[in-house]
Amino acid sequence: EQEKVPDQKPAPLSSQVSGSFNESFAKMLGSYFSLKEAFTNADTLKVNSAATALAADSDSLEVAGITGDTSGTIRETAKYFAATISGSARALSAEQKVEEKQREFNMITDALWSLTRTVKFDGEKVYYHFCSEAFDNMGAYWLSDKIDESNPYIISKACSEVRDSLDYGNR
């Protein structure tokens, strides 16, 4: 006879974040927003400068400030995404062509969105924008602290649709 095993659902991962983590995350997010603005303004000098700042802020993200994560999964995932953001930001500043810089920016956006969802950043509300016309109609995403029409991929044309937003501060 087969032994009946009760169905067990995995417990959702949960954690809390310290004030130092929130401060370092907000600083990193601010650097990302500066990078987005530099792209929006078509200022490659500021793009490179903001990318360097973003890499530094990602490297110094206070992942030790993620507490209550008994499995360590959230902390390790946060380290992975922070390293991805840092590496892509460094690669972005080394690229010569604007479109290649934008492709790195798109990868940074993916990693930062995933990181924000993973740690459930409870600071400011973050909007997830999409432009379907970017990269020859392949589409691309970016994050913003507000709903706006400007985008970092197509400067001369308004192409922005809010696909999602995160606001863990109102839990």
Secondary structure as the mmCIF struct_conf table of DSSP 4:
data_model
#
loop_
_struct_conf.conf_type_id
_struct_conf.id
_struct_conf.beg_label_comp_id
_struct_conf.beg_label_asym_id
_struct_conf.beg_label_seq_id
_struct_conf.end_label_comp_id
_struct_conf.end_label_asym_id
_struct_conf.end_label_seq_id
HELX_LH_PP_P HELX_LH_PP_P1 GLN A 2 LYS A 4
HELX_LH_PP_P HELX_LH_PP_P2 LYS A 9 LEU A 13
STRN STRN1 GLN A 16 VAL A 17
HELX_RH_AL_P HELX_RH_AL_P1 GLY A 19 THR A 40
TURN_TY1_P TURN_TY1_P1 ASN A 41 ALA A 42
HELX_RH_AL_P HELX_RH_AL_P2 THR A 44 ASP A 59
TURN_TY1_P TURN_TY1_P2 SER A 60 SER A 60
HELX_RH_3T_P HELX_RH_3T_P1 VAL A 63 GLY A 65
STRN STRN2 ILE A 66 THR A 67
BEND BEND1 GLY A 68 GLY A 68
TURN_TY1_P TURN_TY1_P3 THR A 70 SER A 71
BEND BEND2 GLY A 72 GLY A 72
HELX_RH_AL_P HELX_RH_AL_P3 THR A 73 ALA A 94
BEND BEND3 LYS A 97 LYS A 97
HELX_RH_AL_P HELX_RH_AL_P4 VAL A 98 VAL A 119
TURN_TY1_P TURN_TY1_P4 LYS A 120 LYS A 120
BEND BEND4 GLY A 123 GLU A 124
STRN STRN3 VAL A 126 CYS A 131
TURN_TY1_P TURN_TY1_P5 SER A 132 GLU A 133
HELX_RH_AL_P HELX_RH_AL_P5 ALA A 134 ASN A 137
TURN_TY1_P TURN_TY1_P6 MET A 138 MET A 138
STRN STRN4 ALA A 140 SER A 144
BEND BEND5 ASP A 145 LYS A 146
BEND BEND6 GLU A 149 GLU A 149
BEND BEND7 PRO A 152 TYR A 153
TURN_TY1_P TURN_TY1_P7 ILE A 155 SER A 156
BEND BEND8 LYS A 157 LYS A 157
STRN STRN5 GLU A 161 LEU A 166
HELX_RH_3T_P HELX_RH_3T_P2 TYR A 168 ASN A 170
#
